[in-house]
């Protein structure tokens, strides 16, 4: 029975390669999710401003959310080769 268990062991380099690839994919997913959320908040604030005839939410979104979404999008495109 022990010989079967030893035959099924995967090499250590394969385990770490899969872990690194999954961690990379997770980082990309988190960056993209943050970017999408920041863009959605920005658009929501702009739509609310257009209906309420104010500009306070638009100013907040331009000051805080637009730089975050731009930075995260640049980071995402930098981390994905070919974009």
MODELLER restraints for C-alpha pairs under 7 A, 6 or more apart:
rsr = mdl.restraints
at = mdl.atoms
rsr.add(forms.Gaussian(group=physical.xy_distance, feature=features.Distance(at['CA:28:A'], at['CA:76:A']), mean=6.53, stdev=0.5))
rsr.add(forms.Gaussian(group=physical.xy_distance, feature=features.Distance(at['CA:31:A'], at['CA:72:A']), mean=6.19, stdev=0.5))
rsr.add(forms.Gaussian(group=physical.xy_distance, feature=features.Distance(at['CA:31:A'], at['CA:76:A']), mean=6.43, stdev=0.5))
rsr.add(forms.Gaussian(group=physical.xy_distance, feature=features.Distance(at['CA:32:A'], at['CA:76:A']), mean=6.79, stdev=0.5))
rsr.add(forms.Gaussian(group=physical.xy_distance, feature=features.Distance(at['CA:35:A'], at['CA:69:A']), mean=4.88, stdev=0.5))
rsr.add(forms.Gaussian(group=physical.xy_distance, feature=features.Distance(at['CA:35:A'], at['CA:72:A']), mean=5.69, stdev=0.5))
rsr.add(forms.Gaussian(group=physical.xy_distance, feature=features.Distance(at['CA:35:A'], at['CA:73:A']), mean=6.28, stdev=0.5))
rsr.add(forms.Gaussian(group=physical.xy_distance, feature=features.Distance(at['CA:38:A'], at['CA:65:A']), mean=5.57, stdev=0.5))
rsr.add(forms.Gaussian(group=physical.xy_distance, feature=features.Distance(at['CA:38:A'], at['CA:69:A']), mean=5.58, stdev=0.5))
rsr.add(forms.Gaussian(group=physical.xy_distance, feature=features.Distance(at['CA:39:A'], at['CA:69:A']), mean=6.24, stdev=0.5))
rsr.add(forms.Gaussian(group=physical.xy_distance, feature=features.Distance(at['CA:42:A'], at['CA:61:A']), mean=5.29, stdev=0.5))
rsr.add(forms.Gaussian(group=physical.xy_distance, feature=features.Distance(at['CA:42:A'], at['CA:65:A']), mean=6.26, stdev=0.5))
rsr.add(forms.Gaussian(group=physical.xy_distance, feature=features.Distance(at['CA:42:A'], at['CA:66:A']), mean=7.00, stdev=0.5))
rsr.add(forms.Gaussian(group=physical.xy_distance, feature=features.Distance(at['CA:45:A'], at['CA:57:A']), mean=5.38, stdev=0.5))
rsr.add(forms.Gaussian(group=physical.xy_distance, feature=features.Distance(at['CA:45:A'], at['CA:58:A']), mean=5.86, stdev=0.5))
rsr.add(forms.Gaussian(group=physical.xy_distance, feature=features.Distance(at['CA:45:A'], at['CA:61:A']), mean=6.78, stdev=0.5))
rsr.add(forms.Gaussian(group=physical.xy_distance, feature=features.Distance(at['CA:46:A'], at['CA:57:A']), mean=6.89, stdev=0.5))
rsr.add(forms.Gaussian(group=physical.xy_distance, feature=features.Distance(at['CA:46:A'], at['CA:58:A']), mean=5.35, stdev=0.5))
rsr.add(forms.Gaussian(group=physical.xy_distance, feature=features.Distance(at['CA:49:A'], at['CA:55:A']), mean=5.70, stdev=0.5))
rsr.add(forms.Gaussian(group=physical.xy_distance, feature=features.Distance(at['CA:49:A'], at['CA:57:A']), mean=6.29, stdev=0.5))
rsr.add(forms.Gaussian(group=physical.xy_distance, feature=features.Distance(at['CA:49:A'], at['CA:58:A']), mean=6.50, stdev=0.5))
rsr.add(forms.Gaussian(group=physical.xy_distance, feature=features.Distance(at['CA:77:A'], at['CA:83:A']), mean=5.49, stdev=0.5))
